[in-house]
Amino acid sequence: MTTNQAGPGNVTAPGGGSVLDPRMSLALNVHTCPGMYAVLLGAGISMASGIKTGWGIVKDLVSKVAILQNPDTPDAGIAAAADPEGWWREQFGEELGYSRLLAEAAPTPAARQALLSGYFEPEDGEDVGKEPTAAHRAVARLVKKGSIKVILTTNFDRLMERALEEVGISPQVVRDHQIDGMKPLVHSQITIIKLHGDYADLQQRNTVDELESYPNTQHELLNRVLDEYGLIVCGWSAEWDKALVRAVEGTRSRRYPMFWGQFGQMSEPAQRLVTRHSAAVIEGVTADELFTDLERRVEALDRMTIAPITRDTAVAQLKRFLPDPIRRIEIHDLVDQSVSHIAGSSSQERYPLTGNVFAQSIRNYRADCDTLVHLLANGVFHDDGTYDSLWQRVVERLNRLRNSNINHHIEALEKLRHYPALLATFTMGIAAVLGRREELLPRILTQPLWAPPFSNGQRQTPAVYLNPLRILYGESIHEVCRPDESRKYHYPQSRWIRDELREPFLLVEPDEDAYQAAFHRFEFLASLIAMDNEHEFLANPWPGEFLLDSWWGYDEIGLAPDIAREINSSWPLIQAGAFGGEVERAEKAIAALVEYRSRNRHW
């Protein structure tokens, strides 16, 4: 079925047929007219969660009443469920009503809550099910973007409300008796109009008679929504809800196009509504498919029209969001988008694996990582531990840049693919030292595990596979550090990274001496964790300028003596699980580092 409706999202071919895929038309209209669309959600959107429809609950309750009334008749419940209204009328001489049924089955509010919660809430021991579906969550994210303003639903469940709460939105939820006191639609971020009530509310509509008409206030509100907003219909059969069918049928204006997602055979009333409003039908799609596809297409259009966020704006947003627990999704998005930018830029065209390109590649990586390292410097420094899993995820994702095996390559260029992960780890480590959050270090230096190419799947910790000597490899790094050959550094990897990361920390720590002290302390602590390895051939420090006398110290003064004195059972690294939580292992690691320095000493 196609539409003849000409609008901003449809391309009409000669003869009246639409040549544009209705899914494309839907996305284009929603993107072009943000906040001017409402969705009408029926039972179909909640089916994937395992929740029964309202009528399904009525049938189930009637069958239970029938079994209780005839406990010795095995098929009593089945017969009653086949025609619940007829069975109820025959047994009790009155019409079946949802309110009456609930009142008989559970006379008190507490009893009704207990009875109905089993249909709508996860039961004890139930790990999955009765959770918001992919469709609910996609709609919630579209609401957060400002694409959708009103949600009409015939469902009793609260899955839509829960999905909105997951993204930090508290919706205005309206039932018929609350309409007079509701906030105007235009002033509410999102309004959910529960046309048939809520499962915990006795004022529900479920039977054929109850669905025949709406109160005047609800009818007027519904007409206003249908007149002023475009409509996306999904999961609604239009078979039983006569009052709703009449309301949609009677709306003449249709300022914005109507779209109808349909899975399976369309009912006759639905076909009539589609024809009347020249609705574009998106056939053969589930609710999950419809709304996740819509979200994906709208986001694609957003990327075309919204200028990329600048580095300084991203940092300002992060610092503003960090104290607010409701903004956790925005924080994740900021960081994830900066990682995605790096991943999306890591093609072999930009980073060849052959040729004399080491110097250009290392500078390209630093440029591509610029926003990320600024976010990490400020985020880890100001965080209180709430987002530690997010910081760890950064390394997990950046590791994948080196997951693919390459047949033809120069080893130094292949290993350089881990440079973004190394920059991120150094940035987080320095920020943790400056922010007195060294308990984060064991997490970012022992997780996530990663198996290097050609290692037969043997996984290593970041303290091993991100050792700067393994990534900034060979003579290439010497050439980058001293292009004019005027000076040769003992530890060129350390000097290069220290200089490259200075600028992201200018706001966090403007004092040069304090920054260098934090940098070398992190190198020292990373080396200690690296030395704590059961495989001796993997126990190698992160060689850096902290090994020089000017930083290492002597006569109980300096970095090494200070850290040696700190090691005890309450040391943050021990408390966080480094060295297996054992003081003896930490002392053994520092002894191994002392021995390494004595064998590889640079004055």
C-alpha positions as CSV (number, residue, x, y, z in Angstrom):
1,M,0.0,0.0,0.0
2,T,1.4,3.4,-0.9
3,T,0.5,7.0,-0.2
4,N,-0.7,9.7,-2.5
5,Q,0.0,12.3,0.2
6,A,2.4,15.0,-1.1
7,G,4.5,16.4,1.6
8,P,8.1,17.3,2.5
9,G,9.0,13.7,2.9
10,N,7.4,12.2,-0.2
11,V,8.3,12.3,-3.8
12,T,5.3,11.7,-5.9
13,A,5.6,10.0,-9.3
14,P,3.4,10.7,-12.3
15,G,0.2,9.0,-11.7
16,G,0.1,9.6,-8.0
17,G,2.3,6.8,-6.7
18,S,5.1,7.5,-4.2
19,V,8.6,6.6,-5.4
20,L,10.3,7.3,-2.0
21,D,10.5,4.4,0.5
22,P,8.0,5.3,3.2
23,R,10.7,4.7,5.9
24,M,12.8,7.4,4.2
25,S,9.8,9.7,4.0
26,L,9.1,9.1,7.7
27,A,12.6,10.0,8.7
28,L,12.8,13.0,6.5
29,N,9.5,14.4,7.9
30,V,10.4,13.7,11.5
31,H,13.8,15.3,11.0
32,T,12.4,18.3,9.2
33,C,9.6,19.0,11.7
34,P,11.1,18.2,15.2
35,G,8.5,18.2,17.9
36,M,5.6,18.1,15.5
37,Y,5.0,14.3,15.6
38,A,3.0,12.2,18.0
39,V,3.1,8.4,18.1
40,L,0.1,6.1,18.7
41,L,1.3,2.9,20.3
42,G,-0.8,-0.2,20.6
43,A,-0.2,-3.6,22.2
44,G,2.1,-4.6,19.4
45,I,5.0,-2.5,20.8
46,S,5.0,-4.4,24.1
47,M,4.7,-7.9,22.7
48,A,8.4,-8.5,22.6
49,S,8.6,-7.8,26.4
50,G,6.2,-10.8,27.1
51,I,3.4,-8.6,28.6
52,K,-0.1,-9.6,27.8
53,T,-2.5,-7.2,26.1
54,G,-5.3,-5.8,28.2
55,W,-7.8,-8.1,26.6
56,G,-5.4,-11.0,27.2
57,I,-5.4,-10.2,30.9
58,V,-9.2,-10.1,31.0
59,K,-9.3,-13.5,29.4
60,D,-6.8,-14.9,31.8
61,L,-8.6,-13.5,34.8
62,V,-12.0,-14.9,33.6
63,S,-10.4,-18.3,33.0
64,K,-9.1,-18.3,36.6
65,V,-12.5,-17.4,37.9
66,A,-14.0,-20.2,35.9
67,I,-11.4,-22.7,37.3
68,L,-12.1,-21.5,40.8
69,Q,-15.8,-21.9,40.2
70,N,-15.4,-25.4,38.7
71,P,-12.2,-26.9,40.2
72,D,-13.1,-30.4,39.1
73,T,-13.7,-29.5,35.5
74,P,-10.3,-29.5,33.7
75,D,-11.4,-27.5,30.6
76,A,-13.4,-24.9,32.5
77,G,-10.8,-22.2,32.1
78,I,-10.3,-22.9,28.4
79,A,-14.0,-22.7,27.7
80,A,-14.4,-19.4,29.5
81,A,-11.4,-17.8,27.8
82,A,-12.8,-18.7,24.4
83,D,-15.8,-16.3,25.0
84,P,-15.2,-14.4,28.3
85,E,-18.1,-12.0,27.8
86,G,-20.6,-14.7,27.0
87,W,-19.4,-16.9,29.9
88,W,-19.5,-14.0,32.3
89,R,-23.0,-13.0,31.2
90,E,-24.2,-16.6,31.5
91,Q,-22.7,-17.1,35.0
92,F,-23.5,-13.7,36.6
93,G,-26.3,-12.2,34.6
94,E,-24.4,-9.0,33.8
95,E,-22.0,-7.6,31.2
96,L,-18.4,-8.2,31.7
97,G,-16.5,-5.1,32.8
98,Y,-12.8,-4.7,33.6
99,S,-13.5,-2.7,36.8
100,R,-16.1,-5.1,38.0
101,L,-13.9,-8.1,37.2
102,L,-11.0,-6.6,39.2
103,A,-13.2,-5.6,42.1
104,E,-14.5,-9.2,42.4
105,A,-11.1,-10.8,42.0
106,A,-9.2,-8.4,44.3
107,P,-11.5,-6.2,46.4
108,T,-8.8,-4.0,48.0
109,P,-6.2,-1.7,46.3
110,A,-3.3,-3.7,47.8
111,A,-4.8,-7.0,46.5
112,R,-5.4,-5.4,43.0
113,Q,-1.8,-4.2,42.9
114,A,-0.5,-7.6,43.8
115,L,-2.7,-9.3,41.3
116,L,-1.8,-7.0,38.4
117,S,1.9,-6.6,39.1
118,G,2.4,-10.2,38.1
119,Y,1.2,-9.3,34.6
120,F,3.3,-6.1,34.2
121,E,6.3,-6.4,36.5
122,P,9.2,-9.0,36.5
123,E,8.5,-11.7,39.0
124,D,11.0,-12.9,41.6
125,G,13.8,-14.8,39.9
126,E,12.9,-13.6,36.5
127,D,16.0,-12.2,34.9
128,V,14.5,-11.1,31.6
129,G,11.2,-10.1,30.2
130,K,8.7,-7.3,31.0
131,E,11.4,-4.8,30.3
132,P,11.2,-1.9,27.8
133,T,11.7,-3.2,24.3
134,A,14.1,-1.8,21.6
135,A,11.2,0.1,20.2
136,H,10.4,1.7,23.6
137,R,14.0,2.7,24.0
138,A,14.3,4.1,20.5
139,V,11.2,6.2,21.0
140,A,12.6,7.5,24.3
141,R,15.8,8.6,22.5
142,L,13.8,10.3,19.8
143,V,11.9,12.1,22.5
144,K,15.2,13.2,24.1
145,K,16.3,14.6,20.7
146,G,13.1,16.6,20.5
147,S,11.7,14.6,17.6
148,I,8.5,13.4,19.3
149,K,6.3,15.5,21.6
150,V,3.3,13.4,22.4
151,I,2.7,9.6,23.0
152,L,-0.8,8.2,22.7
153,T,-1.0,4.7,24.0
154,T,-3.7,2.2,24.5
155,N,-1.4,0.1,26.7
156,F,-1.8,-0.4,30.4
157,D,1.9,-1.1,31.0
158,R,4.5,1.4,32.1
159,L,7.3,0.3,29.7
160,M,7.3,3.6,27.9
161,E,7.6,5.5,31.1
162,R,10.5,3.3,32.2
163,A,12.3,3.8,28.9
164,L,12.0,7.5,29.2
165,E,13.3,7.5,32.8
166,E,16.3,5.5,31.6
167,V,17.3,8.5,29.4
168,G,16.7,11.0,32.2
169,I,13.2,12.1,31.2
170,S,10.3,12.4,33.6
171,P,7.2,12.3,31.4
172,Q,3.9,14.0,32.0
173,V,1.5,11.0,32.2
174,V,-2.2,11.9,31.7
175,R,-5.3,9.7,32.1
176,D,-8.8,11.0,31.4
177,H,-9.5,12.3,35.0
178,Q,-6.2,14.3,35.0
179,I,-6.7,16.2,31.7
180,D,-8.1,19.4,33.3
181,G,-5.0,19.9,35.4
182,M,-2.4,18.9,32.9
183,K,0.5,21.1,31.7
184,P,-0.1,22.4,28.1
185,L,1.5,20.1,25.5
186,V,3.8,22.7,24.2
187,H,5.3,23.3,27.7
188,S,6.0,19.6,28.4
189,Q,9.0,17.8,27.0
190,I,6.8,14.8,26.5
191,T,3.3,13.9,27.4
192,I,2.0,10.3,27.5
193,I,-1.8,10.1,27.1
194,K,-3.0,6.8,28.4
195,L,-6.2,6.5,26.5
196,H,-7.3,3.3,28.2
197,G,-5.8,3.9,31.6
198,D,-3.0,2.3,33.6
199,Y,-2.8,-1.2,35.0
200,A,-2.9,0.1,38.6
201,D,-5.9,2.3,37.9
202,L,-9.4,0.9,38.2
203,Q,-10.6,3.4,35.6
204,Q,-9.5,1.3,32.7
205,R,-11.2,0.6,29.3
206,N,-10.9,-2.9,28.1
207,T,-14.2,-4.5,27.1
208,V,-16.0,-3.7,23.8
209,D,-18.5,-1.5,25.6
210,E,-15.8,0.4,27.5
211,L,-14.0,1.1,24.3
212,E,-17.2,2.4,22.6
213,S,-16.7,6.1,23.8
214,Y,-14.4,8.5,25.6
215,P,-15.2,11.2,28.1
216,N,-15.6,14.6,26.5
217,T,-12.4,16.0,27.9
218,Q,-10.4,13.1,26.6
219,H,-12.1,13.3,23.2
220,E,-11.3,17.0,22.9
221,L,-7.6,16.4,23.8
222,L,-7.3,13.6,21.4
223,N,-8.8,15.6,18.6
224,R,-6.4,18.4,19.3
225,V,-3.4,16.1,19.1
226,L,-4.6,14.5,15.9
227,D,-5.2,17.9,14.3
228,E,-2.0,19.6,15.4
229,Y,0.6,16.8,15.2
230,G,1.7,14.3,12.6
231,L,1.0,10.7,13.6
232,I,3.1,7.6,13.6
233,V,1.0,4.5,14.3
234,C,2.5,1.3,15.4
235,G,1.3,-1.9,17.1
236,W,-2.4,-0.8,16.9
237,S,-4.9,-3.0,15.0
238,A,-7.8,-0.5,15.2
239,E,-10.1,-3.6,15.6
240,W,-11.6,-3.0,19.0
241,D,-11.1,0.6,19.9
242,K,-14.2,2.1,18.3
243,A,-13.9,5.5,20.0
244,L,-10.3,5.9,18.9
245,V,-11.1,4.8,15.4
246,R,-13.9,7.4,15.2
247,A,-11.5,10.1,16.5
248,V,-8.8,9.3,14.0
249,E,-11.4,9.0,11.2
250,G,-13.1,12.3,12.1
251,T,-9.9,14.4,12.0
252,R,-9.8,16.3,8.7
253,S,-6.9,18.6,8.9
254,R,-3.8,16.4,8.8
255,R,-1.3,19.2,8.9
256,Y,1.5,16.7,8.8
257,P,1.5,13.3,7.1
258,M,0.4,10.1,8.8
259,F,2.7,7.0,8.8
260,W,1.5,3.5,9.8
261,G,3.8,0.7,10.7
262,Q,2.2,-2.7,10.0
263,F,3.3,-6.2,10.7
264,G,1.0,-8.9,9.4
265,Q,-2.5,-8.5,8.0
266,M,-4.1,-5.1,8.3
267,S,-7.6,-5.0,9.8
268,E,-10.5,-3.5,7.8
269,P,-10.9,-0.5,10.1
270,A,-7.1,0.2,9.8
271,Q,-7.3,0.0,6.0
272,R,-10.2,2.5,6.1
273,L,-8.2,5.0,8.2
274,V,-5.1,4.6,5.9
275,T,-7.2,5.3,2.9
276,R,-9.0,8.2,4.4
277,H,-5.8,10.0,5.4
278,S,-3.6,8.8,2.6
279,A,-1.2,7.4,5.2
280,A,2.1,6.0,4.2
281,V,2.2,2.3,5.2
282,I,5.5,0.7,6.2
283,E,4.7,-2.9,5.8
284,G,6.3,-6.1,7.2
285,V,8.1,-4.4,10.2
286,T,7.9,-5.0,13.9
287,A,7.8,-2.1,16.3
288,D,11.4,-2.7,17.2
289,E,12.4,-2.6,13.5
290,L,10.3,0.5,12.8
291,F,11.6,2.8,15.5
292,T,15.2,1.7,15.6
293,D,15.3,2.2,11.8
294,L,13.7,5.6,12.3
295,E,16.2,6.6,14.9
296,R,19.1,5.5,12.8
297,R,17.9,7.5,9.8
298,V,17.2,10.7,11.8
299,E,20.7,10.5,13.3
300,A,22.2,10.2,9.8
301,L,20.4,13.4,8.8
302,D,21.5,15.0,12.0
303,R,25.1,14.3,11.1
304,M,24.6,16.1,7.8
305,T,23.1,19.2,9.3
306,I,24.8,19.7,12.7
307,A,28.3,21.0,12.8
308,P,30.8,18.7,14.7
309,I,31.2,19.7,18.3
310,T,34.4,21.5,19.0
311,R,37.0,20.2,21.5
312,D,36.5,23.1,23.9
313,T,32.7,22.8,23.8
314,A,32.9,19.1,24.5
315,V,35.1,19.7,27.5
316,A,32.8,22.5,28.8
317,Q,29.8,20.2,28.4
318,L,31.6,17.3,30.2
319,K,32.5,19.5,33.2
320,R,28.9,20.8,33.4
321,F,27.4,17.2,33.1
322,L,29.7,15.4,35.6
323,P,28.0,16.6,38.8
324,D,24.5,15.7,37.5
325,P,23.7,12.0,37.7
326,I,20.8,12.5,35.2
327,R,23.4,13.5,32.5
328,R,25.3,10.1,32.5
329,I,24.1,9.3,29.0
330,E,25.3,12.6,27.6
331,I,28.7,12.0,29.2
332,H,28.9,8.5,27.7
333,D,27.9,9.9,24.3
334,L,30.6,12.7,24.5
335,V,33.4,10.2,25.2
336,D,32.1,7.5,22.9
337,Q,31.7,9.9,20.0
338,S,35.3,11.0,20.4
339,V,36.5,7.4,20.4
340,S,34.3,6.7,17.3
341,H,36.0,9.6,15.6
342,I,39.4,8.0,16.1
343,A,38.1,4.6,15.0
344,G,36.5,6.1,11.9
345,S,39.7,7.9,10.9
346,S,41.9,4.9,11.2
347,S,41.8,3.7,7.6
348,Q,45.0,2.5,5.9
349,E,44.7,5.4,3.5
350,R,45.3,7.8,6.5
351,Y,47.6,5.4,8.3
352,P,49.6,3.3,5.8
353,L,51.4,0.3,7.2
354,T,54.3,0.5,4.7
355,G,56.6,3.3,3.7
356,N,58.5,6.1,5.5
357,V,55.4,7.5,7.2
358,F,56.1,7.0,11.0
359,A,56.5,10.7,11.7
360,Q,53.4,11.7,9.8
361,S,51.3,8.9,11.3
362,I,52.2,9.6,14.9
363,R,51.3,13.3,14.4
364,N,48.0,12.3,12.7
365,Y,47.1,10.0,15.7
366,R,47.7,12.8,18.1
367,A,45.5,15.2,16.1
368,D,42.7,12.6,15.8
369,C,42.9,12.0,19.6
370,D,42.9,15.6,20.6
371,T,39.3,15.9,21.8
372,L,39.5,12.5,23.5
373,V,42.6,13.3,25.6
374,H,41.2,16.7,26.6
375,L,38.0,14.9,27.7
376,L,39.9,12.3,29.7
377,A,42.2,14.8,31.3
378,N,39.3,16.8,32.6
379,G,36.9,13.9,33.1
380,V,39.1,11.6,35.2
381,F,40.5,14.5,37.2
382,H,37.0,15.8,38.2
383,D,35.2,12.4,38.4
384,D,34.6,10.8,41.8
385,G,34.8,7.2,40.5
386,T,31.3,7.2,39.1
387,Y,32.5,6.8,35.5
388,D,35.5,4.5,36.0
389,S,33.8,1.8,33.8
390,L,33.5,4.4,31.0
391,W,37.2,5.3,31.2
392,Q,38.1,1.6,31.0
393,R,35.8,1.2,28.0
394,V,37.9,3.8,26.2
395,V,40.9,1.5,26.2
396,E,38.7,-1.5,25.3
397,R,37.5,0.2,22.1
398,L,40.8,1.7,21.1
399,N,42.4,-1.8,21.4
400,R,40.3,-2.9,18.5
401,L,42.2,-0.6,16.1
402,R,44.9,-3.3,16.3
403,N,42.7,-6.4,16.3
404,S,43.0,-7.2,12.6
405,N,46.1,-9.1,11.3
406,I,47.9,-7.4,8.5
407,N,49.9,-9.5,6.0
408,H,52.2,-6.8,4.6
409,H,53.4,-4.2,7.0
410,I,56.4,-2.5,8.7
411,E,56.4,-3.6,12.3
412,A,56.8,-0.1,13.7
413,L,53.7,1.1,11.8
414,E,51.6,-1.9,12.8
415,K,52.5,-1.5,16.5
416,L,51.7,2.2,16.2
417,R,48.0,1.4,15.9
418,H,48.0,1.1,19.7
419,Y,49.3,4.7,20.1
420,P,45.7,6.1,20.7
421,A,45.2,3.5,23.5
422,L,48.6,4.5,25.0
423,L,47.8,8.2,24.9
424,A,44.4,7.5,26.5
425,T,46.0,5.4,29.3
426,F,48.7,8.0,30.0
427,T,46.2,10.8,30.1
428,M,43.9,8.9,32.5
429,G,46.9,7.9,34.7
430,I,48.3,11.4,35.0
431,A,44.8,12.8,35.7
432,A,44.3,10.1,38.4
433,V,47.6,11.1,40.1
434,L,46.7,14.8,39.9
435,G,43.2,14.2,41.2
436,R,44.5,11.9,44.1
437,R,42.5,9.0,42.6
438,E,45.3,6.5,42.2
439,E,42.9,3.7,43.1
440,L,41.9,4.0,39.4
441,L,45.3,2.9,38.2
442,P,45.0,-0.8,38.8
443,R,41.8,-0.8,36.8
444,I,43.2,0.9,33.7
445,L,46.6,-1.0,33.9
446,T,45.2,-4.5,34.5
447,Q,42.0,-4.3,32.4
448,P,41.0,-4.9,29.7
449,L,43.0,-7.9,28.7
450,W,44.1,-8.1,25.1
451,A,45.8,-10.8,22.9
452,P,48.5,-9.4,20.6
453,P,48.7,-10.6,17.0
454,F,50.5,-13.9,16.6
455,S,50.4,-14.6,20.4
456,N,48.3,-17.8,20.1
457,G,45.5,-16.0,22.0
458,Q,47.6,-15.4,25.1
459,R,46.0,-12.3,26.7
460,Q,48.1,-9.6,28.4
461,T,47.3,-6.7,30.7
462,P,47.6,-3.0,29.5
463,A,50.7,-2.7,31.8
464,V,52.3,-5.2,29.4
465,Y,50.9,-4.6,25.9
466,L,50.8,-0.8,26.3
467,N,54.4,-0.5,27.4
468,P,55.7,2.5,25.4
469,L,58.7,0.5,24.2
470,R,56.4,-1.9,22.5
471,I,54.4,0.8,20.6
472,L,56.9,3.6,19.9
473,Y,59.2,1.2,18.3
474,G,62.8,1.3,16.9
475,E,64.8,4.2,15.7
476,S,61.7,6.0,14.3
477,I,60.8,7.5,17.7
478,H,64.4,8.9,18.1
479,E,64.0,10.6,14.7
480,V,60.7,12.2,15.7
481,C,62.0,13.4,19.0
482,R,65.2,15.0,17.6
483,P,64.6,15.9,14.0
484,D,67.7,18.1,13.9
485,E,69.8,15.5,15.7
486,S,70.9,18.2,18.2
487,R,70.2,16.0,21.2
488,K,69.5,12.3,22.0
489,Y,67.2,11.5,24.8
490,H,67.8,8.5,27.0
491,Y,64.0,7.8,27.1
492,P,62.6,9.3,23.9
493,Q,59.2,7.6,24.3
494,S,58.7,9.2,27.8
495,R,59.8,12.6,26.6
496,W,57.6,12.5,23.5
497,I,54.5,11.5,25.4
498,R,55.1,14.0,28.2
499,D,55.4,16.9,25.7
500,E,52.4,15.7,23.6
501,L,50.1,15.6,26.6
502,R,51.1,18.8,28.3
503,E,48.5,21.0,26.5
504,P,45.4,18.9,27.5
505,F,46.4,19.4,31.2
506,L,46.9,23.2,31.1
507,L,43.5,23.8,32.7
508,V,43.8,20.9,35.1
509,E,47.4,21.7,36.2
510,P,49.0,24.9,35.0
511,D,52.1,24.5,37.0
512,E,54.9,22.8,34.9
513,D,56.7,21.2,37.8
514,A,53.5,19.7,39.2
515,Y,52.6,18.3,35.8
516,Q,56.0,16.7,35.3
517,A,55.9,15.2,38.8
518,A,52.5,13.6,38.1
519,F,53.7,12.3,34.8
520,H,56.8,10.6,36.3
521,R,54.8,9.3,39.3
522,F,52.4,7.6,36.9
523,E,55.3,6.1,34.9
524,F,56.7,4.8,38.2
525,L,53.5,3.2,39.3
526,A,52.7,1.8,35.9
527,S,56.2,0.2,36.0
528,L,55.5,-1.3,39.4
529,I,52.3,-3.0,38.2
530,A,54.2,-4.2,35.0
531,M,56.9,-5.8,37.1
532,D,54.3,-7.8,39.1
533,N,54.0,-10.5,36.4
534,E,54.4,-14.2,36.9
535,H,56.0,-14.4,33.4
536,E,59.5,-12.9,33.9
537,F,59.9,-12.2,30.2
538,L,56.8,-9.9,30.3
539,A,57.9,-8.1,33.5
540,N,59.3,-4.9,32.0
541,P,59.0,-1.4,33.3
542,W,57.8,1.6,31.3
543,P,61.2,3.2,31.0
544,G,61.1,6.9,31.4
545,E,62.9,9.9,32.9
546,F,61.7,8.9,36.4
547,L,64.6,6.5,36.3
548,L,67.1,9.4,36.2
549,D,68.7,10.5,39.4
550,S,66.9,13.9,39.3
551,W,63.6,12.1,39.7
552,W,64.4,8.7,41.2
553,G,66.1,10.3,44.2
554,Y,68.6,9.2,46.8
555,D,69.3,9.3,50.6
556,E,65.5,8.8,51.3
557,I,64.6,11.8,49.2
558,G,62.9,11.5,45.8
559,L,60.2,9.5,44.0
560,A,61.4,6.0,44.7
561,P,61.9,6.5,48.5
562,D,58.6,8.2,48.7
563,I,56.6,5.4,47.0
564,A,58.5,2.8,49.0
565,R,57.4,4.4,52.2
566,E,53.8,4.5,51.0
567,I,53.4,0.8,50.5
568,N,51.3,-0.7,53.2
569,S,47.9,-2.5,53.5
570,S,46.0,0.8,53.2
571,W,47.8,2.0,50.1
572,P,45.2,2.9,47.4
573,L,46.7,0.6,44.8
574,I,46.7,-2.3,47.3
575,Q,43.2,-1.5,48.3
576,A,42.1,-1.4,44.6
577,G,43.5,-5.0,44.0
578,A,46.9,-4.3,42.5
579,F,49.6,-6.9,43.4
580,G,46.8,-9.2,44.4
581,G,46.1,-7.0,47.4
582,E,49.4,-8.2,49.0
583,V,52.0,-5.8,50.4
584,E,54.7,-8.4,49.9
585,R,54.1,-8.5,46.2
586,A,54.3,-4.7,45.9
587,E,57.6,-4.7,47.8
588,K,58.9,-7.4,45.5
589,A,57.9,-5.3,42.4
590,I,59.7,-2.3,43.7
591,A,62.8,-4.4,44.4
592,A,62.7,-5.7,40.9
593,L,62.4,-2.1,39.6
594,V,65.5,-1.1,41.6
595,E,67.4,-4.0,40.2
596,Y,66.4,-3.1,36.7
597,R,67.6,0.5,37.2
598,S,70.9,-0.7,38.5
599,R,71.4,-2.7,35.4
600,N,70.2,-0.1,32.9
601,R,71.2,3.1,34.6
602,H,71.6,6.4,32.8
603,W,73.2,9.2,34.8
